[in-house]
Amino acid sequence: MPEPRSLPPEERVPRLIAETREVDPVEDPLRWADPSWPLAWQRRGDLLVGTGREMLRIDVTGPDRLARIAAAWRQVMAVAEIDDEVRLPGTGLVAFGAFAFDDDSAQRSVLTVPSLILGRRGGRSWITRVRHAESEAFDSGWAAAQPREYGPHWSATVGPGRMDPVAHGDAVRRALAAIEAGEVKKVVVARDIAGTAPVDADLRRLVRALASGYPDTWTFAVEGIIGASPETLVTVRGGEVSARVLAGTRPRGADADEDTAIIAELAANPKDVDEHEYAVRSVVDALRPHTSALAAAEQPFTLKLPNLWHLATDVEGTLSDGATALDMVRALHPTAAVAGTPRDAAMAAIRRIEPFDRGRYAGPVGWIDGNGDGEWAIALRCAQFGAPGEQTEDGPAVDGAETRTVTAHAGGGIVAGSVPEAELLETRVKFRPIVDALA
């Protein structure tokens, strides 16, 4: 794992040189990733895998962290030299990011550029090499990067965290009291599970299991947070912006007839419809100042995942102010789908109700390129891994320990009419993808 080092935007950024070349198809690019600290982004067979040395690291905390990261990346783009013969999304200079959910989080928000990126999209494969301008030549790149065989299968041990099921019921009732008092219209309450994994666990196996089991989600591994998120925070490509809003959830049925009944009930349930409308409105309101045209469907559709049904709405627009993907991340985060509405009041309620720092759970995770385009998801259905000896909320871990920490979260939107028992069931269903993969 790389040592953190801060790069505020006022500091002079390095001039990076990136070179992208098409290569013969690579059967399993994930084999090139670091087994203990993989860097990857994948969906429907398209993927990016980072490896090699770290060429740039922007590492910040605090309430202005998203603005500082966006400003620093603009400086990087302004001086970078990019030689891209492939010109597909994800080619050229690319940085991977994983950001904390809350302005007050102790967790670092990180944007990192590796020296070598393997990519695949639409059946084409490529390699991007990155170096500092003062370096005389690239590393030997593909020849130097060696695939590594997967380590043995492993499993993690997880159990109740700081908010067990009883405490979660109390938290939901506190949220309902805040709604009844007129403090908020919606607030998202999360609970946690925590445990350990073997210190030598090959985390690429977790990435591969999630990508195989949930191919329609964004599978990610950045800064030790690994997951399979169904929710697009924002995609920026060639001046167009899009987002997918998910709010309103049901577990899958046992058969097609049961699924049909579940879909009908979900689409007609006032609690779920209200929750979804709050989430869509928050995204539309955040995007409108940056767009010349913006469209969202009047009615949500039902999104099918292997274990869940979601109410979903796609929002699409044309950017009018030259905003980058990071600018849009800053504008959108946190959405009502993971925080609530009104935003500031919901965040204040979350800090009061939840007994933990969410870290990067429900924060932005994704990538941005040298043109400012990129793909960003909300870090859901995920687990954050620690490293042996690192400082945790409970104090320093024991050096030389044979395990590493692992923490996962799942939440649900609380609105008037929410039932604590139903909300607990929803978190259990949402935990399933990551818990099954960890086991």
Secondary structure, DSSP 8 states (H G I E B T S, - for coil): --------TTS----EEEEEEEES--S-GGGGS-TTS-EEEEETTEEEEEEEEEEEEEEE-STTHHHHHHHHHHHHHHH-EEEESS-STT-SSEEEEE--SSTT-SS-EEEEEEEEEEEEETTEEEEEEEEETTSSS---GGGT------------EEEE-SS-HHHHHHHHHHHHHHHHTTS-SEEEEEEEEEEEEETT--THHHHHHHHHH-TTSEEEEETTEEEEE--EEEEEETTEEEEEEEEEEEE--SSHHHHHHHHHHHHH-HHHHHHHHHHHHHHHHHHGGGEEEEEE-SS-EEEE-SSEEEEEEEEEEEESS---HHHHHHHH-S-TTTSEESHHHHHHHHHHH-SS--TTTTSEEEEEETTS-EEEEE--SEEEE--TT-EETTEE--TT-SEEEEEEEEEEEEETT--HHHHHHHHHHHHHHHHHHH-
